Amino acid sequence: MAGKGSLAKLDVGVLSAEQQEKLQQFKIKTRIDNENYLRSHPEVEVLIGDFLRDVLLKMPADIREFAADYFTNPNLHAVIGSKMEGNMK
């Protein structure tokens, strides 16, 4: 059974030149698509930044419970919206 991080140990040398080129093009397209998505959704950066800030300030013992509480907060939309408005000023 493959362990964690086994993907990092894959030998791309076993791929044919054509497969390597397709893989490279796929990676490039994925990065471009991800960048375009993040540029069109600046709230993602605010959301992640606010979450990390809270984690580092509060240093919760149970990060999973903290994350669940953070992301299920019924006021999260309003909180992030107000921070985005603050960033635009």
Stockholm file with secondary structure:
# STOCKHOLM 1.0

chainA/1-89         MAGKGSLAKLDVGVLSAEQQEKLQQFKIKTRIDNENYLRSHPEVEVLIGDFLRDVLLKMPADIREFAADYFTNPNLHAVIGSKMEGNMK
#=GR chainA/1-89 SS CCCTTGGGGCCGGGSCHHHHHHHHHHHHHHHHHHHHHHHHCTHHHHHHHHHHHHHHHHCCSCHHHHHHHHHTCTTHHHHHHHHHHHHHC
#=GC SS_cons        CCCTTGGGGCCGGGSCHHHHHHHHHHHHHHHHHHHHHHHHCTHHHHHHHHHHHHHHHHCCSCHHHHHHHHHTCTTHHHHHHHHHHHHHC
//
